[in-house]
Amino acid sequence: MKLNQNFILMAIFCLCISGCYEAGVRFWNGGPYISKAEHKAHKECFEELRTLSRPKNEYVGSKEMQDWLGEIYGPAERKCMRRKGF
């Protein structure tokens, strides 16, 4: 019986720790908050970049997708955000 109680308490403790981990990291890195203008710019750039042609193999871990993200999408997103003042 004591073993079951310890197991339940450890499970609850682990769930609490893992649930708070992301909030702790965000707090440590300066918070999750961005300005409304920057949020709007991200949204607008996302809509603009949806028209880019995507690779045939769209699996996130695929070589084609990683190359596309690094060589096409990433620079286009940075250019868009720079154009919008961020």
C-alpha positions as CSV (number, residue, x, y, z in Angstrom):
1,M,0.0,0.0,0.0
2,K,2.8,2.4,0.9
3,L,4.5,1.6,-2.4
4,N,1.3,2.5,-4.3
5,Q,1.1,5.9,-2.5
6,N,4.7,6.7,-3.2
7,F,4.2,5.8,-6.9
8,I,1.1,8.0,-7.1
9,L,2.9,10.9,-5.4
10,M,5.9,10.6,-7.7
11,A,3.7,10.5,-10.8
12,I,1.9,13.6,-9.7
13,F,5.2,15.3,-8.9
14,C,6.6,14.4,-12.3
15,L,3.5,15.7,-14.1
16,C,3.7,19.0,-12.2
17,I,7.3,19.4,-13.0
18,S,6.9,18.6,-16.7
19,G,3.9,20.9,-16.9
20,C,5.8,23.8,-15.5
21,Y,9.0,23.2,-17.5
22,E,7.9,25.2,-20.6
23,A,6.7,28.1,-18.5
24,G,10.0,28.2,-16.6
25,V,12.0,28.2,-19.8
26,R,9.9,31.0,-21.3
27,F,10.3,33.0,-18.1
28,W,14.1,32.4,-18.1
29,N,14.4,33.5,-21.8
30,G,12.5,36.7,-21.2
31,G,8.9,35.7,-21.5
32,P,6.6,34.5,-24.2
33,Y,5.2,37.9,-24.9
34,I,5.8,39.8,-28.2
35,S,4.3,43.1,-29.2
36,K,1.0,43.2,-31.0
37,A,2.7,44.7,-34.0
38,E,5.2,41.9,-34.2
39,H,2.5,39.3,-33.8
40,K,0.6,41.0,-36.7
41,A,3.8,41.0,-38.8
42,H,4.4,37.3,-38.2
43,K,0.8,36.5,-39.1
44,E,1.0,38.6,-42.3
45,C,4.3,37.0,-43.3
46,F,3.0,33.6,-42.7
47,E,0.1,34.3,-45.0
48,E,2.4,35.6,-47.7
49,L,4.7,32.7,-47.5
50,R,2.0,30.1,-47.7
51,T,2.1,30.6,-51.5
52,L,5.7,29.3,-51.7
53,S,6.0,26.0,-53.5
54,R,6.7,23.2,-51.1
55,P,8.9,20.2,-51.6
56,K,7.4,16.9,-52.8
57,N,8.4,15.1,-49.6
58,E,6.8,17.3,-46.9
59,Y,7.8,15.1,-44.0
60,V,9.4,17.4,-41.4
61,G,12.4,15.2,-40.9
62,S,13.1,14.7,-44.6
63,K,16.2,16.1,-46.3
64,E,14.2,17.9,-48.9
65,M,12.0,19.6,-46.2
66,Q,15.0,20.6,-44.2
67,D,16.8,22.0,-47.2
68,W,13.6,23.9,-48.2
69,L,13.2,25.4,-44.7
70,G,16.8,26.5,-44.6
71,E,17.3,27.7,-48.1
72,I,13.9,29.1,-49.2
73,Y,11.4,29.5,-46.3
74,G,13.8,30.8,-43.6
75,P,15.4,33.6,-45.7
76,A,12.0,34.6,-47.2
77,E,10.6,34.9,-43.7
78,R,13.5,37.0,-42.4
79,K,13.2,39.2,-45.5
80,C,9.5,39.7,-44.9
81,M,10.0,40.5,-41.2
82,R,12.8,42.9,-42.1
83,R,10.5,44.6,-44.6
84,K,7.9,45.0,-41.9
85,G,10.4,46.6,-39.5
86,F,11.4,43.6,-37.3
